[in-house]
Structures are given as structure tokens and as C-alpha cells.
Amino acid sequence: MRRGRVRLRTGVAALLVAALIAPAAGEAAPRRGDDADVAGPRLNAYARGRLAESDGALQDAAAAFRAAMSGDPSSVDVARRGYRQAVMAGDMALALKSAKILDKAGELPRDGVVLLLIDALQRRRADDARALTNRLEAEENLAYLGPFMRSWVSVIDGPYDPPVIPVDRPWAVFAVRYLEEQLMLQRLARGDVAGARESLNVARERKTVFLPQQRITLANRFATLGDKASALALLTADDGHDYAAERARIESGTFATPDALTPLAGLAALLERLAADLSGDQPDIAVLSIIRLASLADPVDPDIRLAVARTALSLGYLDTAYAQAGMIAPGSVLWIDAQGVRMTALMRQERTTDAVAIARQIAAQPGAGVAERRLLANVLLQSDDYAGAADVLARTIALPGGTQDALLMLQYGAALEQAGRWDAARPALEKALALAPENPVVLNHLGYALADRGQELPRAIMLLEKANKIRPDEPALVDSLGWAYFRAGQADRALPLLEKAVIAEPGNPELNEHLGDVLMVLGRVFEARQAWAAARAVVGDDAVSRARIEAKLQPGVTPVIKAPPLAPTL
């Protein structure tokens, strides 16, 4: 549940993409029985595509629709299905071919204009790019791209015209979020290091989160222009990644000279930002489409590739997640993150044994350090081998600097706790808190663990109130505070917090179970059973939790009101 960016699921951001995957205004909607229009030699390929689509096999679906389209290159029926599958699969050729057919028929989905813009920029057709930018604004969907892309085209086609956000447009407040980053990129592209430095400083003041590979690339750009100080300032390890090698290259002057910045890079950055802001904890098809468009604009960017993998993983496209993460090369600052996605994809395909074996191989490689061992521990935790994870983490902490790593100590304490070793877990959690007293994840885990056991309840509540102040409206943190109030005998105070958490994250079984427990204690039996039934509906294959919830739902039985602690999100 941890994110470094503000969610924009509602309000202006939602307005910008409300019709993203819907037909454009005035165009025909797909008709009931459209499949019946597909006949002839392409029928079998079309049927295979529909089956693959229903199975979530993106690459297979795209391949089948590509074959169907080859049988009838002008089929609108095939293009309707082929377009969306091609975008989600990252198949530029099929997506573009489908988009042109749909555009001619007046049925191009809204994001199709962005695809056509990517094509125009790839072909360096400045006039076409300007016309498509104007079309984005006229159709008022993803219109925030307009000022930026018009300016980017001027970077390559002159004269340069900086982006100006019209304050009277409904999307202006949204576009302003991206202004300084885009100005910085354009100034770097034009060699204006002083201006780029100014934009970087403003972006940092506005808490802009730069992604790992983006930090390295930006640092190399500043260093190329002679600004070593700005380059090194970007390469701080405050995001959990190790930039020591990149810093050394900057210091010695052996850094890689980056490719020239282009309008495609600017567009990719804008789309990646939008996808991240919209994704929250449960991305949807629109988010996958946006981040895939970013990858079509910049096919080799590791940050975007990892974002595609993570989004696909969240949506259950496990083969795509595994394949995309596998494209991130060893030696990349994102390689361990990518392996985490791959291991999770394997486990969700019921290949836990394979995931554990691969993670053990990675941790056993010569030169493996904290990151590789933490990956193994995470895999063991996900496979419910808490004792094994605690053993790996104990050996990891013994490495130089291990006892000074707050998140490592937190993970170790969490593993011990889940292994049933609270007496050993608490000192590790207290150490994590001493190292990171302002970290809401650390505050939440220790506070919840104390409250759930009825220990030091005033302190537990204080820790959880502090976590909620640092990161307000986070469902897991709100739930933890509500549960602490409940354990302290303040059910009336707990109830609105637990209701708020469930409204924010209705698909979380722990939150629903907690709400049911509080409602039952307050005598609201019918509502309590509704909350437990909701928890049962989304509990998945967790047999222990399912059995506990089922016991609470038994008629004529007074339920035991006690739920397990939430696992920490690292």
C-alpha cells in the first residue's frame, strides 16, 4: 500500500481519462452481435483472439487479431478488438494499423490520438504532430498533454516556445504538477543548464519523485553539461536504491553520455506520471493502456518497463509481468525490483517452488549483498516460510551496516513476529523505530503489534496517530489506529476510522473483518455479519483467515473477536 506519489483517482485526473478507452464523441459504439460480422478465413483467428483475450493472454490475443486482420486488412470489427489488445500487449504495428482503421471509421478510442502522435513523432513529422496535439485539446481528453507537446515540437522544429498552462482550463491544476519536470527536460535538451538547475530545484521543493533510472539519466545529463553538484544531488540513496557506482562515475568523469532528449522522451515522461498518479493501489485497464503508450514512446526506458510489469502483475496478466520484468538487464539499478515482480508472478501461477529456488540462486551469487538477500526473504515471506525468512534476514543483518538499516530491521522483526517469536521480534521493531522515528510504515507496524497484543496501549495509539499524521488517509494506517482504539476499549472512536478504511479499500479482507468485529461489539449484529461476509468474499486462498471468518458467521455462535495483525508493506 506504499506509494511515493499523491493519488489522483478522483477529480480532475479522473475527468482527464474518464473516456480513455471509450469511443470518441459521436462515434458508433460496438454493436451487440458484432462477432457475427466476422466471417471468412479470419474467423478462426478472431475466435482465438477472443479466447486469448478472455484468458488474459495479451500476447496471444494480439497475435491472433494480427492474423485475423491479415485476412481482411480493413475490418473495423477486428480492429475494435485488436486495438485495445495491441496497446496492452505493446504491439505498435498492430495498434497503429487498428487505430488508422478505426479513425477512418470514426471509432478511434480517445487514447488512439496519443498513439497517432507517437507515430508522427517517430517519423519526425512536426506538422502532423502539431495537428494531433491540437486534436487532443479539441477532444478534451488527455488535453493536458497539449501545451507540453506543442512546446516539445518547437524544440526540434523551432522557434522554441516554452509550455504555457492556460489557467482557465479545467485540467490546468493537473498540468501544473508536471510543468517543472517538463521545463527541466526541455532546458536540458537545449543545453540550458542554469535553467534546468532552477527547474530541478523547484521540482524537488514540490516533492516530485524521480524514479531510479530517471535519477541516473538526469544526473548524467547534468554532468555532461558541467553541473556535477546537481548530478550528485540526484544520486542520494533516499529511495532505497544504491547509487554508489553512479556517483563514483560522476566524480571520476567516466559517466555515460546520454542520448539526446526528444519529444518522445517528454511524452513518455508525461504518460508515466499520469499512470502513476492514477494507479493507486489497484490499477485498471486504462492505467495499463497509459503506461503501455509510454513504453511505445520510449521502448527502452527501464523505469517505464518496470511500471508496465507491475501494472500487469496487479491486473493478473502474469505472463506479461514476468516477461517485461525479465527485460531489465542485470546491473540495472532496477534489476532486483524486477526480480521481485518475476518471483511474485511465478508464485501467483502456483510456481512457488520455482520462485524460491531462483531467489536462492540470486542470493547465493558471488557478490550478492543486502538487496539480493532481502529479495529471498520477501519470497520466503510470501510463501509463508516465516522462520526461513527470519533466518535469511538474521544473516543479512550481520553484514556490514545491517543493524543500521531501518527497513531491514523492520522486515526482520516482522518475519520473527509472523513466525510466532514476539519476544525476539519486538527488539528488532524497536531498533527499526529508533533508526527511523518518522517512518510511517515502522510506526504502523510496531504500534499495531503492540495494540493487537494489548501491550502499552497508550504508546501504541500515540505511534499510530503519528503514522496517520505523516501519511493521512492511508487505509492500512487508518485501520491500524481504529483497531488500537478498539483494543483500548474505545469502540465508538474506532468505528468511523474502520468504516473510512473499508470505503477506501473495500476489497481488503482484513479491513472488512476488523469492521465486523467492532460492529459486533457495538451490538450491530446484522451489519457485523455483512462486513464478515464481505471479508469472506475477498479473502482468496488464505485458509486460516477463511476458517476464522467462517466461524464468526456461524449462526447461533458467539464469535471470537480477534483478528491477526496486518503484514507490513515494505
Residue pairs with C-beta under 8 A, 6 or more apart in sequence:
1 281
1 474
1 475
1 476
1 505
1 569
2 441
2 569
2 570
3 276
3 280
3 281
4 209
4 239
5 209
5 276
5 277
6 277
7 277
7 278
7 279
7 280
8 14
8 174
8 277
8 278
9 278
9 280
12 170
12 171
12 173
12 174
13 174
13 274
13 277
13 278
14 278
15 170
15 171
16 141
16 142
16 143
16 144
16 171
16 174
16 274
17 141
17 142
17 274
17 278
17 286
17 290
18 141
19 110
19 141
20 109
20 110
20 111
20 141
20 142
20 286
20 289
20 290
21 84
21 109
21 110
21 111
21 285
21 286
21 289
22 109
22 110
23 29
23 30
23 107
23 108
23 109
24 106
24 107
24 108
24 109
24 110
24 139
25 139
26 106
27 105
27 106
27 107
27 108
28 105
28 106
28 107
30 80
34 77
34 80
35 46
35 50
35 77
37 77
38 46
38 68
38 75
38 77
38 78
40 71
40 72
41 71
42 67
42 68
42 69
42 70
42 71
42 72
42 75
42 78
43 68
45 64
45 65
45 67
45 68
45 71
46 64
46 65
46 68
46 77
46 78
46 81
48 60
48 64
48 67
49 61
49 62
49 64
49 65
49 68
49 81
49 82
49 85
50 61
50 81
52 58
52 60
52 61
52 63
52 64
53 61
53 81
53 85
56 315
56 316
56 317
56 318
57 319
58 85
58 88
58 89
58 312
58 317
58 319
58 320
59 89
59 319
59 320
59 323
61 85
61 89
62 82
62 85
62 86
62 89
62 91
62 94
65 78
65 81
65 82
65 85
65 86
65 94
65 98
66 82
66 86
66 91
66 93
66 94
68 75
68 78
68 82
69 75
69 78
69 79
69 82
69 94
69 97
69 98
72 78
73 97
74 101
75 101
76 101
76 102
76 105
76 107
78 98
79 97
79 98
79 99
79 101
79 102
79 105
80 98
80 102
80 107
82 94
82 97
82 98
83 95
83 98
83 99
83 102
83 109
83 112
84 109
84 285
84 289
85 91
85 94
86 92
86 94
86 95
86 98
87 95
87 111
87 115
87 289
87 292
87 293
87 296
88 285
88 288
88 289
88 292
88 317
88 320
89 292
89 320
90 292
90 295
90 296
90 308
92 118
92 296
95 115
95 296
96 115
96 116
96 119
99 108
99 112
99 115
99 116
100 116
102 108
102 109
102 112
103 112
103 116
110 139
110 141
110 142
111 142
111 289
111 290
111 293
113 132
113 135
113 136
113 139
113 142
114 136
114 142
114 145
114 267
114 271
114 293
115 293
115 296
116 132
117 129
117 132
117 133
117 136
117 149
117 267
118 264
118 267
118 293
118 296
118 297
120 128
120 129
120 132
121 129
121 262
121 263
121 264
121 267
121 297
122 264
124 156
126 153
126 156
126 157
129 149
129 153
129 263
130 150
130 153
133 145
133 146
133 149
133 150
133 153
134 146
136 142
136 143
136 145
136 146
136 149
137 143
137 146
142 274
143 169
143 171
144 171
144 174
144 175
144 178
144 270
145 267
145 270
147 163
147 164
147 165
147 166
147 175
148 163
148 175
148 178
148 182
148 266
148 267
148 270
149 263
149 266
149 267
150 161
150 163
151 160
151 161
151 162
151 163
151 182
151 186
152 186
152 262
152 263
152 266
152 267
153 263
154 160
154 161
155 186
155 189
155 190
155 263
156 262
156 263
160 186
160 190
162 183
162 186
163 179
163 182
163 183
163 186
165 172
165 175
165 176
165 179
166 172
177 206
177 273
177 277
178 270
178 273
180 199
180 200
180 202
180 203
180 206
180 208
181 199
181 203
181 208
181 269
181 273
182 266
182 269
182 270
183 195
183 199
184 196
184 199
184 200
184 203
184 218
185 261
185 265
185 266
185 269
186 261
186 266
187 193
187 195
187 196
187 199
188 196
188 218
188 221
188 222
188 225
188 261
189 260
189 261
189 262
191 225
193 222
193 225
193 226
193 227
196 221
196 222
196 225
196 227
196 230
197 222
197 227
197 230
200 218
200 222
200 230
200 234
209 239
210 218
210 234
211 272
211 303
212 239
212 241
212 302
212 303
212 333
212 334
212 337
213 301
213 302
213 303
213 332
213 333
213 334
214 269
214 303
215 234
215 235
215 239
215 243
216 234
216 235
216 243
216 246
216 333
217 258
218 231
218 234
219 230
219 231
219 232
219 234
219 235
219 246
219 250
219 255
220 231
220 250
220 255
220 256
220 257
220 258
221 258
221 261
222 228
222 230
222 231
222 234
223 231
223 250
223 253
223 255
224 255
224 257
224 258
228 250
228 251
231 250
231 255
232 247
232 250
232 251
235 243
235 246
235 247
235 250
236 243
237 243
237 244
240 407
241 333
242 333
242 371
243 333
246 255
246 333
249 255
249 256
264 297
264 298
265 297
265 298
267 294
267 297
268 294
268 295
268 297
268 298
268 301
268 304
269 294
271 290
271 291
271 293
271 294
271 297
272 291
272 294
272 301
272 303
272 304
272 307
274 290
275 283
275 287
275 290
275 291
275 294
275 307
275 311
276 307
278 286
278 287
278 290
279 287
279 311
279 314
281 475
281 505
282 314
282 507
283 311
283 314
283 315
284 315
285 315
287 311
288 308
288 311
288 312
288 315
288 317
291 304
291 307
291 308
291 311
292 308
294 301
294 304
294 307
295 301
295 304
295 305
295 308
298 304
302 328
302 329
302 332
302 333
302 334
303 334
305 324
305 325
305 327
305 328
306 324
306 325
306 328
306 334
306 337
306 338
306 341
308 320
308 324
309 320
309 321
309 322
309 324
309 325
309 338
309 341
310 321
310 341
312 318
312 320
312 321
312 324
313 321
313 341
313 344
313 345
313 348
316 348
318 345
318 348
318 349
319 345
321 341
321 342
321 344
321 345
322 341
322 342
322 345
322 346
325 338
325 339
325 341
325 342
325 345
326 338
326 342
328 334
328 335
328 337
328 338
329 335
332 338
336 371
336 372
336 374
336 375
339 358
339 359
339 362
339 375
340 375
340 378
342 358
343 355
343 358
343 359
343 375
343 378
343 379
343 382
344 355
344 382
346 352
346 354
346 355
346 358
347 355
347 379
347 382
347 383
352 382
352 383
355 379
355 383
356 379
356 380
356 383
356 385
359 375
359 376
359 379
359 380
360 376
362 368
362 372
362 375
362 376
363 372
363 373
363 375
363 376
363 392
365 372
369 399
370 396
370 399
370 401
370 402
370 405
370 408
373 392
373 393
373 395
373 396
373 399
374 393
374 396
374 408
374 411
376 392
377 389
377 392
377 393
377 396
377 411
377 415
378 389
378 411
378 570
380 386
380 388
380 389
380 392
381 389
381 414
381 415
381 418
381 567
386 415
386 416
386 418
386 419
386 420
387 419
389 415
389 419
390 412
390 415
390 416
390 419
390 421
393 408
393 411
393 412
393 415
394 412
396 402
396 408
396 412
397 403
397 405
397 408
397 409
397 412
402 408
403 409
403 431
404 435
405 435
406 432
406 435
406 436
406 439
406 442
407 432
407 436
407 439
407 441
407 442
407 570
409 428
409 429
409 431
409 432
409 435
410 428
410 429
410 432
410 436
410 441
410 442
410 445
410 568
410 570
411 568
411 570
412 428
413 425
413 426
413 427
413 428
413 429
413 431
413 432
413 445
413 446
414 425
414 429
414 445
414 567
414 568
414 570
415 425
416 422
416 424
416 425
416 428
417 425
417 429
417 449
417 565
418 567
422 449
422 453
425 449
426 449
429 442
429 445
429 446
429 449
430 446
432 439
432 442
432 445
432 446
433 442
433 443
433 446
433 463
436 442
437 443
438 470
440 466
440 467
440 468
440 470
440 471
440 474
440 477
441 467
441 568
441 569
441 570
443 463
443 464
443 466
443 467
443 470
444 463
444 464
444 467
444 476
444 477
444 480
444 568
445 568
446 460
446 463
447 459
447 460
447 461
447 462
447 463
447 464
447 467
447 480
447 481
447 484
448 460
448 464
448 480
448 483
448 484
448 565
448 566
449 565
450 456
450 457
450 459
450 460
450 463
451 457
451 460
451 461
451 464
451 480
451 483
451 484
451 487
451 488
452 483
452 487
452 564
452 565
454 487
457 484
457 487
457 488
458 488
460 484
460 487
461 481
461 484
461 485
461 488
464 477
464 480
464 481
464 484
465 481
467 477
467 480
467 481
468 474
468 477
468 478
468 481
471 477
473 504
475 500
475 501
475 502
475 504
475 505
475 508
475 511
476 501
476 505
476 511
476 566
476 569
478 497
478 498
478 500
478 501
478 504
479 497
479 498
479 501
479 510
479 511
479 514
479 566
480 566
481 497
482 493
482 494
482 495
482 496
482 497
482 498
482 501
482 514
482 518
483 494
483 498
483 514
483 563
484 494
485 491
485 493
485 494
485 497
486 494
486 498
486 514
486 517
486 518
486 521
491 518
491 521
491 522
492 522
494 518
495 515
495 518
495 519
495 522
498 511
498 514
498 515
498 518
499 515
501 508
501 511
501 514
501 515
502 508
502 511
502 512
502 515
502 531
502 534
505 511
506 512
506 534
507 538
508 538
509 535
509 536
509 538
509 539
509 540
509 542
509 545
509 549
510 535
510 545
510 563
510 564
510 566
512 531
512 532
512 534
512 535
512 538
513 531
513 532
513 535
513 545
513 548
513 549
513 552
513 563
514 563
515 531
516 528
516 529
516 530
516 531
516 532
516 535
516 552
517 528
517 559
517 561
517 562
517 563
519 525
519 527
519 528
519 531
520 528
520 552
520 559
520 561
521 561
529 553
532 549
532 552
532 553
532 559
533 553
535 545
535 549
536 546
536 549
536 550
536 553
539 545
539 546
539 549
545 564
548 563
551 557
551 559
551 560
552 559
552 560
553 559
